[in-house]
Amino acid sequence: MGKLILVMIDGISAEHFESYRQHLPNLDRLARAGTQVSGMSPEICGTSCPGRTSIIAGVSPAEHGIYGNLIFADGQFRWANPYDVKCPTLPALAKQQGLDVASIGYGMVRPEDTSLYCGPWWVDEMIMRGKDEQPCAADQQWLRANGVIDPDGRIAALNTETPVKPNQTPDIKLQMGMLADQQYLDIAAGLATSSQAPDFILLEITITDYFLHKFGPDHDLTRWSLRTADAQLGTLIARLDAANMLDQYNFAICSDHGHNAMPRALYVDRLLGDDVIWSSEGAMLLIKPANPMESERITKLLCDEGIEPWNNDFLPPEDAAQLLVFTVPENSDISFEASKTSGEGIYGPSKYRSNHGMRPGTDADFRFCIFSGPDVPSQQLRRADKTQFAQTMADILGVNTPWNATSLLQQHTQHTSASITEAALN
């Protein structure tokens, strides 16, 4: 059994990492020393909550239940939260089997499934209170997942900075988000180098996704955010090394989804009308029709615009029975959105320079994935399924799981030569 630190870096596709890794010395070094996957498959829909969930649950969204940032419940689409997850997660299994688990800012983890917990700095974005006349009951679940739970005072003993709240300073949110990410990593470094170092630490570097949305993947400020993420990871590595703890920890590093330019928007409310219940995840559109007649009307309107019906087998059975799924044509640059301004026409500019939730199979949606450390073989693998990530972490930690996924460590044993050849050819 080995110790493990998970670092999710938000929104970085495999393509984006490869194109820029020469400027990311810490990530590049970990990738060369350990197991690197050229592309880990995304969820459908490939967005934040599904991605974060599959990282810690070795099953598909049809089983774990988080198929979008918003899921359909109680007659509406509302934000998913950790208590919507329908299967055991790795933090919960690890704690049940006696491991010391610290979730420091990672989303989609229930606090009670950890020994130490700091809620993500972006939690307040997920709370619908103040937007609705009647607050959504799910808000209470996100409130449960906020704040700090430190029963033995281990975080307090570190005397680190209290993480800032970026959403309270919207004019400098991106800069404050960088600081918050670093402050969470500082807490993790303090715990990992303490006399009571956790077995499993979960972290995320979040602000990269915000830069991608605002500026797009090719902007200098987006490159700055990714360089900053690499440097922040370097501070964690340096502190472990200085404390002679680097050989005690393995690293599991990946993104929750990719990103792609979607400069045009199809305004769903203008096309379908204000009474239709729908939710969009970038280039994926989910609709709850009121009846078969409305289903036929919606399908015709969308198909007339070239929008394609998509199978809904990625949904849990109860949702698949009632939701329609559509996606944009191949190579389209359209994002499904609500109109934000007055005017006419069903098309207009998107609110984002880059977005996630792509048409299934889009190359830019495949995620970068690295395992590195004393218990990880040195190898390159061409592809990995999203369900393999959590199982690989479980194998490193020595945690028994109920999943059927294959660990990448076992894939190494069975397929190392072929995988290295495939990677060289690609």
N, C-alpha and C positions, 0 to 999 in steps of 0.2 A: 504494500500500500504506500502511495506517495502523496505528498501534499500538492495542492493545486490552486492556482490563481486564474480565474476566468476574467478576461478583459474583452468586452464587446465594444467595438469602435463603430459608431453608428453610420450606416449608409454607404460604406466603402465596398464597391464591387470588386470582384477579382480582376477585371480589366483595369480599373482605376489603380488598384494597388500595383499591378505589374508595370503599368506605364510610368509610375512615379517612385517605385521602390528604391531607385538609386539615390534618392534624397531622404530616405527613411532608414537610417543606419541601424536602429534598434530592431525594428520589425524585420529588416532584411537579414540581420544576423540570426535572429531566432528562427526565421524560415529556413535558412541554409543549414542550421545546426539540427533541426528537428524534422517533423513531418509537415510538408506543405501540400495543400490540395489546390490544384489549379482553378477549381471552381466548385463550390458547394451549392447545391440546388436551393432555390428559394421556396417559400410557401406560395400558395395561392389563397389569399392575396399577399404579395411580397411587401409587407409594411411592418411597422415597428412592433406592435403587440404580438402578431403571429410569429415574427422572427425571434423576439425575446423569449417567447414561450417554447418554441421548438428547440432553442438552444439548451433549455433545461428539462425538456420532456422528449423522450425518444420515440414519439409517435407523431402522426400527421395531424393537421388541424381538424380533420373529420373526427378524430378521437379526442384530442385535447380541447377542442371547442372554440379556439381563438382563431378565427378565419379572417379577421379584419381588425383594424383599430376600433371600428364600431361593429357590434354584433346586434342581431335582432332579438329583442327581449321585451316582454310586456307591451307589445304592440308598437314598438318604436326601435329605431337604430340608436344605440347609445354606446358610450365608451366601454370597451372591455376592461376588466380589472382582474387582479390575481385570483379572486374568489370565483371567477367564471371558469377557471381551468378545471377540466373534468377528469384529469388523471394525476397520479402521483408525480411530483417533480423531483429532480435530483437533490435539491437542498433538503426536501422533506425526507427522502429516503436516507440520505447521508446522516441527518440528525437522528432519525429513528435507529440507525445502526451504530450510534455512539460517536459520530464524528462531530467536531467543533466547527460550526458553519457560521460565517460572517458575510452578510449581504450588505455591501457598502455602496448604496446608490443604484443598485441594479433593479430594473423594473420587472414586474410580473412575478415577484416572489412574495409569499405570505410571511409576515413577520414571525408568526409562531413556528414556522418551519426553519428557523435559524436560532443560533445562540446569541448573536449580535446583529443589530439591524439599524441601518440608516435609510430612510426613504429617499427615492430619487428626487433631484431638485426640480424636476418638471412636473411633479404630481399635480400641482394646482391647475395645470392646463387640462387635466383629465376630469376635473370636477365641473359638472354642468350647473351647479347651483349658481344663481344669479343670471343665468341665461333663460331658464324656464320659469313659468309661473308656479309650477309645482316641481320642486327639486326631485331629481331622479334618485330612487332608492340606492342605486349603485354608487352614488357619491359617498355614502357612508363607508363603503368598502375601500374606496381610495383614501378616505380619511384614516381608516385603520392602517393603511400601508404608508402613511406619512410619518414623519418624525423619527425619533431615535429610541431604540429599545436596547438598553445597556444594563442588564440586571446586576452585574458584578462591578460596574464602574470601570471597565477596561478601556473604553474609549475616552472617558473623562480623564483617566490617569495619563493619557498621552499628552495632554495639554496642547492639542492642535487647534488650529483655527476652526471656528464654527463655519460650516459652508454657507456661502452667500445664497441669496434667493434671486436668481436672474430675472424672473418674471416680474419682480417688483420694481425693476429699473429698465423699462422697455427700450429706452433710447440707447442704452449700452448693454443690451441683453447678450449680444454675442460675446463681448469681452468678459462680462460677468459669468457667462456660461463656461468659458475657458477656465476661469478661476475656480468655479465650483467643481469642475472635473478634476483639477489639480488637487483641491482640498480633499476630495474623496480619496484620491490616490495616496495622499499624505497619511490619511487615517489608516488605510490598508497597509502602507509601509510600516507605520508604527506598530500595528498589531502583528504583522509578520515577523518583525524583529524583536518582539517582546518575549518575556519568559513564558508566555502562554500563547504561542503562535497558533492560529486556527489551522485546521486541516484543509478547509475549503473556503476561499475568499472569492466573492462575486463582485465584479466592478464593471462599469461602463464609461466610455468616453463619448459623450452625447453630442457635443456642440458641432462636430463635423457635419452632421445632418442638417443643422440649421444653416450653415454656410452654403452647403450644396443647394438647398431650397432657394436661398436668397440670391446667390451669385452664379450658380451653375458650376459644373465640374472643372472648367478650364480657366476660371478666374484666379488671379493671384491671391486674393483673400481666401479662397477655398484651399489653395495650396498651402497658404500660411496655417490654416486650421489643421491640415493633415500633418504638416511638419511639427506643429505644436503637440498634437496627439502623440507622435513618435517620441518627441522630447520628454513628454510627461511620462510615457512608459519607461523611458531611459532613467528618469529619477527614481522610479520604483526599483528597477534592476540595480541601480547604483547603491541604493540603501540596503538592499538584500546582500549585495556583494560585500559592502563595508562591514556588515554584521556577520559575515561568514554563514549566511543563510541561503545563498543563491543555489547551492547544490541540494537544498532541502525542498525546493519548490519547482513544480512543473508549471508551464504556462499554456493556457488554451485561449486563443485569440481569433476572433472572427467578427463579421458584421451581421447585422440583423436583416439587411436587404441591400440591393444596389440602388443606383440612381440613373436617371436618363432625362435628357431634355424633352420636355413636353410643353412647348411654348403656346400651343393653341388650346382653347377650352371649348367644349360643347356644354352649353348651359342647360342642364337637364330639366330644371324647373320651367324654363321657357318652352322646351320641346314637349314635355309630358304634362305640364300643368301643375298647379300648386297642391293638388289633393293627393298626388301619388307619393307613396312612402318609398324612399330610396336612400341609398348610401353609396358614395363613390370612394374608391381607393386608387387614385391615379387613373390608369387606363382600364380599371375593372369597375363594373357597375352592378350593384345588387338591388333588386326591386322586390317589394312585397305587394303584389297585385291584390286588389280588393275582391276580385272574382274572375272567372274565366273570360268574360267579355273584356274586362280591363286588361287582362294578360294578352289577349289577341291584339287589342288596340296598341298597347305599348310595344309589343314585338314588331308590329308593322311600322310604326313611326321610327323606331330605331333602325330597323333593317333598311328602310328607305334612305337613311343617312349613311348606309354602308357599315353600320355597327353589327357585330356578329354575336348571335347567341352562343353561350359557352356552357359546357356541362358543369353541373354543380356537385360532382362527387367529392369535392374537397370540403363540403359542408357536413356537419353532423346530420344524421338522418332527419331529425325533427325540423331542421332548417332547410334541408334539401327538399322537403315535402312542400314548402311554401314560398321559397324564394326563386326568382329568376336571376340568371347571371348573364352579363353581356361583356364583350371586350371590343377594343378598337381593331381595325384591320392591321395586318402585318405591316411593319415599318411606318405606322402612323405616328404623328406627333401630338395627338389629342389627349387631353386629360378631361375626365368628367367632373364638372364643378357646378356650383350654384352661382347664378348671376349676382354680382355685388353692387351693380350700378343700374340706374335707369337706362332705358333704351330698348331697342328692338334687335331682333336677330338672335339666332340660337348659337352663333359662334363668336368668339372674341379672344382677347389675350388671357393666358393663364395667370393665376396669381403667383405662380412659382417659375423660376428659371429652370429648375430641375425637379423631378418628382419620382416617387416610387409607386409600387403597385402596378407593375407593367403587364402587358400581354404575356401569358404563360409561354415560356420558351425563349424570351428575349435574352440575348447574351449578357446585356448590361445588368441583368437581375441576379446573375450568379455571384456568390459572395466569396470573399477571400477567407481563408481558413488556415491557421497555423497551430500546431502543437509542438512544444519544445521543452526540453528539460531532461533531468537524469533518467527518467523512466520512459522516454520517448525515442523511437528509432529515427535515424536520419534517412529520409526518403522523400520522393516526390510522387504524388498520386494525381491522376488526371481529373477525376470526378469523385465526389462524395454525395451521398444523399443527406438531406437535412436531418434525418432521424439518427444518423451515425454520430453526430457531434456529442450529444448528451451521453450516448453509450460509451464513447471513447473516454470522456471525463470520468464516467462511473468505473471503467476498468482501471484507470490510473489511481482513483481513490480507493479501489477495492470494495465498491458498493454493489450489492446485488440489486438487480432491477427486474421488473416484470415485462420489459420491452422485448421485441423480437429483432431489434436493429443489430447490425454487425459493427463492432468496434473497428476503428481504423488501425488499431494495434494488431488485431487479428488479420485485417486485410494486408498488413505488412508481412505477416508470417506466410500468407498464402500467395500473395501476388506482387511481391517486391520487384522482381526482375521485370515483369511485364509493365508494371506501373512506371518504373523509371524509364523504360524504353518509350512508352506512350508519351510521357512528359517531354522527353527529348525530341520526339517527332512533332510536338505541338508547341 
